[in-house]
Amino acid sequence: MEFNIVSEDEVSREVEVTVPEDAVNAEAERVLLQLSKRVKIKGFRPGKVPMREVRRRHGASARADAVQRVVERTLVEILGDDALEGTIHVQQPTVTEGARGGAVRFRFVAERYPEVSPTGYLQLELEVPPAEVADAEIDTEVERMRGELERLVPVEDRDVVEDGDIVVASYKAVGEGEVEQIFADDQEIRVDSDDLPTGLREGLLGATRGEAKRVTITLPTEFSVETLAGQDVELDLTVSEIKRRELPELDDAFAREVGEGETLLELRQKVRARLQEAREEQRTSAARTALGEKLREANPVTLPDGFVRAQAAEEARRSLGGIPEEKLRSPEFAQFIRSFAEQMEGRVRESMHEALLLREIAKAESIRVDDADIDAWVTRVAAKNSVPEARVRASLATDDAKEGLRGRLLFEKVQDHLIAQGKLVDASPEPDAAEAEED
């Protein structure tokens, strides 16, 4: 068995391999011998079929099996050679000679990571959300909590629908055919909802309880009946009930009801602390995202395309872990996974690019993960999830789990190191819709 590297670049080596004819013939004979023990041919007892007859009938298929076996076995042997050290992925081998006779020659591409020497990774300026939580954000969160305790109470002092009301209405489309599918009885509708079909809000406003009203609406373009999508439809509509939202008063009793303290002031302090903790997590996440973008921009690399595609396909399959294996192998799902993997390639490429850079920066900056880092992670995860530390440690029972964690913690330590060396800049607030319109 001989092999030669016929071409190579930064991330791949094309290898040509020659397997002697006698090795292929010997493998073909082994295939035929195995086949002779189970093949059934009329006129011969099982296991007693002459080899010449087995060879005559199955020689071609035995040769094909033998070629596949010697290619697979030879490939494993070659990948252990020092000349191919660092191989991370092998593209499908292609037999170029000897498929039907003689010596077998095949080629394959062995991919490897590129060599990288990151630069420009210190003192980076990273844009993150503002550190302080504004009073307006606390007001918004308190209002959200208040909204969760809203009650709907009947409107008894008027019969006409106004903006902000919640109504119970029945309606039916006017006409025959497919429009007859459009009807509802006693449906609760928020008049100020942004999800209403065009025209329905205007039709409800001014409607009188108990009286029929004809309104015109425009069905959404994604309407379930395709022929009606985007079309104007008339509805005969009757409002049977009118309700309004009733919110609790913002006082100490409200704070006690939501279980966030004895006073409204204490509630706001707890909300601030909770939002501040979330903000710190947002800042860390944003800083790491911005760091990755800057590192990749400053250090472009060539990545092995075959390995990227294989990793994207693996992630696509892993994300569908709840689906039975036999279904994943079906042609329909195979096509779906290919399409899904293509969509994931960009993210996989960015992640691989960043990981290569962080690994080399860790070496340059002498950053390592030790047992103390593992212990700190276990303590942190156990406290956050309110579970015993022993349960968290049990998740690290396998060597793969431990190595995977060490890799993640190493990248986080490098990121935190670079963020500490850099400068965090508060992002400018986005203009609200009104300001955007004025601009």
N, C-alpha and C positions, 0 to 999 in steps of 0.2 A: 504494500500500500504506500503510495507516494502522494504528497500534496505540495502545492506551490501557491504562494500568495501572488496572484496575477495583477492585482491593483489594490491600492488603498488610499484613503483620505483621512481626514481628521477624526471621523467617527465610524469608519467601516473598512473592512478588508474583504475583497473578493477572493475566494479560495477555490482552486481546482484540484480535484482528487481523482486518482486513478486506482481502481481495485483490480488486481490481476484476474485473468479469465478463470484460472483454476480455482480461485477462492469463490467466485460467483457460481461456477459449475458445482462445486462441492455443496454450496448452500442449496442450489436447486435440487440436488440429489436428496438432501435431507428433507426438503419440502415434499418431494415425490414419495419418499419412504413413509413419511407421516400420513400422506394421503392414501397410500396403498392399504393401510391398516383399517381405513374406514370407508373407502370408496365402494360403491355397489355397482357392479357391471353384470348384466344378464349373462348367464352361463358359467359364472365363477362364484365359488363360495366366498363369503366375507373374509377378508384378510388373505386370500389366496390368489388374488389377481396378479398375473405376471407383471414385473416391472416394465417390460417392453410395452405392454398394453396400457399401463398407467401413463407411461411417458408419451405414448402416441396420442392419447386422448387429452392429457392434462399438462403436457410439456410446456406449452406457451404460458399458461396461467402460473405454473410452478416457477418459470423463469421470472415472470413479473413479480411474484411474491419474494423470490430470492433477491432480486435487485433491490426491492424496497428494504428488505432486512439488512443487506450488507451496507446500504447507504446509511440507515439509521445507526447500525452498530459502529461503522467507521466514523461517522460524525461524532459520536460520543468519545471515541478514542482520540480523534484529532483535537477536540476542544480541550483536552488535558495537556496538550503540548505547550511549551513555554512561548512558542511563536504566536500563539493566540491568547496569551494571558490578558485578562481584563475584558473578555467577551461577556456581554450582558444579554445579548439576544441574537438569535440566528434566524434569518429569513428562510423560507421554504427552499430546500435544495432542488436543483433542476438537473435531471439526467440528460447529458448532451450526447453520449455515445454508449453503445453496448446494451440497449434495452432488450434486444432480441438475440444477441450473441457476442462473444468476444469479451475483452476487458470492459469494465464499466467506468465511465468517466462522468463525474458530476461536479457541479459548482454550487456554492452557497455564499451568502454574504454574512459575515460575522460583525456585529455592531458593538461598539464600545462607547463609553462616555468620552467627551472631548476633554483635553487638558485645559484647565482654566486658571487664570491668575488675576483674581478680582482687584480692581483699583477704584479709588474714589468713593470708598464706602464710609469714611469717617466725616463727622461734622456736617451731616446732611440736614437740610431744612425740610421738615415734614409737617404737612397741614393736617390739623385735627380739629374736632369740635371744641367749642369754648369750654374751659375748665369749670366755670361756675354755672350752676343751675339758676336760671332767671325766675323771678317771682311769677311771671306769666306762665311758665311751664308748670309751676306748682298749682296755679289756678286751674290750668287745663286738666291736670290729673285729679284735683279735687272735684271738678265738675263731672269728670268721667265717673268717679266713685258715686257722686250724687245721682247721676243718671241711672246707675244700676239699681237705685232704690226708688225709681219713679213709679207712680201709680197712675193708672188710667181711670179717670172719674167721669161719669156722665155729665154732659152739658145740658142743663135744664132751663137756663134762662134765655135760650134762643133756639131757633129751628134752622137757621141758615149756616152753612159750612163756611168757616173762615180759615185763613192760612194758619198752619200749626196744629190744626185739628187732626184727630185720628177718627176715621169713620168706618162703620160697618155697612158695606154696600153689596147689592146684587146687580149683575149686569148681563146682558146678552147681545151679541152682535146682530145687526139688522141685515137680513138677506138670507139667501139659500146657498147650499153647497158647502165649501170648506169653511166659510166664516161661521157656520153653525157650531164649529168646535170651540168657538170663543164665548165662554160664559162662565159665571161663578155665582155662588150663593153665599151670602153673609161673609164676604171677604173683608178682613181688616186692612185698611189702607192708610198710610201716613201721608197726608196731603202734601207735606213739604219734602218728601223723599226724592232724592236725585235719581232713583231707579225707575220712576214711573215713565210709561210711554209718553211721547210728546202729545200734548193735548189733554191728557187725563187730569192733570192738576188744574188746568184752566177750567175744565168741565166740572170738576168737583166744587171749585170755589163758587159760592153763590147758590149751590143746590139746596133745596129745601127738604128737610126730613119728611119722609113718607110720600113725596111727590116724584113721579117719573120724570126723567130728563134725558133728552137725546144729546149725546156729545160725539165729537169726531176726534179720533186718536190716530196717530201714525205708529204702526207696529215696528218694532226694532228690526234692523237688517239681519239679525241672527235669530229671528223668530223660527220656532220649531216647524211650522208649515212653510216650506220654502217658497211656494207660489204666492204667499201672502206677505212675505218679509218685505218691510219697507213700504207697505201699502197703507192708504188711509181707510179706516173702518169706522162705521157709525155704531154706537152702543146705545141701547136703552138702559139707563142706569137709575137705580133707586137707592137712596141713603136711608137706612133704617135706624142707625144710631150715630150720635156724635159724641166724641169723648175728647178730653184734653189731658195733657200731661200735668201731673202734680208732683213737684219735687220737694224733698224735705228741706227745711230751713237749715242754713249753714250756721249751726250753733253747737254748743257743747253736747247736746243730746244726739246730734248727728255723728259726732266723733265717737261717742260711746256705742252708737248703733252699728257702725262699721268696724268696731273693735280696734280703733287706732289711737286710743288714749281717752283721757277723761275730759279734755277740753279741745276746742277747735285749734288753739295755738299748738297744743301737743300733737294733734293730727298733722298740722302743716309741717312741724319739725320732723316728724317721722317720714312724711312724704318727701321732704327735701333730702333727708339722709338716704332714702331708697333711690331717689333719682340721681343723687350724687354718686352713689355706688355704681349705678348703671352707666352714668356718664364716664366714669373712670374706665370701665370696661370698653365703652365705645371709643374712647381716646386711644387705648392700647391697641384695639383692633384696627382703628384707622391709621395709627402710626405704623403698624406692621404692614398694612396694605400699601401705604405710601412708600415705605422702605423697600418693599419688594419691587414696586414699579421703578424706583430710582436705581436700584441695583441692576435690574435687567436692562434698563436704558443705558447705563454707563458701561455695562459689560455684556455686549451681544455675544452669543455663542451659537454654534451649529449643533443641533441635536439629532440623534439617530432616528430617522423617520419611522422605520419599522418598529422600533421599540416604543416610540410614542403611540403609534396606532395600537400596538398590542396592549399597552397599559390602559388606553382609553377603552378598548373593548372589555378588558377585565373589570374596570370600574363600572362600565355599563351593566355587565352581568351581575356584579356584586350588588348594585343598586336594585336589582330585580330578584334578590335572594329569596323572597317568599313564594316565587313561582316554581312549580315542579320542574325538575331537570328535563324530563321528557318533553315538556312543553317548550322549554327554552331551545331544544334541538330542532323543533319544527321549522319548516321553511319560512313560515310567516314571522315567527319570532326572530329567526336568524336575520331576516331583513330589517326588522325593527331594531335589533341590537346594533347592526351595522350603522343604521341611520342615527341612533342615539349616541353611539361611540363617536361618530363624525362631529356631532355637536359638542362633545366633551373634549375633543382634541386640543382646542385652544387653551382650556383651563389646565389640562394635563401638561401641555408644553410649558406654560408659565410656571406651574408648580415644580416641574423637573428642572427648569432653568434656575429658579431661585434656590432649590435644594443644592444644586451643584455649587453655586456661589457661596451659600452659607457654610457648606462643609469645608470649603477651602479657607474661608475667613476664620472658621473655628481653629484651624491649624495655625494660621498666621498669627492669631491673637491668643493662642494657647488656652482656648476655652474647652473645658471637658465636663462631662457629667459623671458624678460619683454617687456612692451609695447615699450620701446625705441628701442629694437632690431627689433621689427616688423616695426616700423617707418623707421628705417635705411634701412631695406630690401626693403620697398616700394620705398623709394627715390632712392636706387641703381638700382633697376629693371626698374623704370620709366626712369631714365637717360640713362641707357644702351640701352633701346628699343625706346627712343625718344617718349614716350607716357605720357599723364597726370597721375599724381599720383592717381587721383580719379579712373581712369580705373583699375589701379593695385589693389587698395583697393576693388574695386567691385568684383575682383576674390576671395576675402576672405569673401564673404557675408555669407557663411554657417559655422556652428560650425565645421563641419568635415574639411573644408578647413583651418580654423584657427588652429585647433589642428594639422593637418598635417604639416602646416608650422612651428608651434612651435616645433614639433618633429625634423624636418630637421634642424632648426636653433640651437636647443640644441646640436644635434650631431656635427654640424659644430663648435660650440663654444668649445665643449670638444676636438675635433680634433685639433683646432687651439691652444688651451691651451697646449695640450701634445706636439705638434710640437714646440711651443715656449720653452718648458721645455727641449726638446731634442736637438740633434745635426744633422744639415744637412750636408751631405757629397756629394761632386760632384761625379757623376758617371764617371767612366773611359770611354773615347771615344771608340766606337766600331771600330775595324780595318776595313779599306776598303777592297774591294774584292782582290786587288793586294797583300796587306799585308797578307790576310788570305791564299792566294795561296802559298806565300813564306813560311809561317809557316807550 
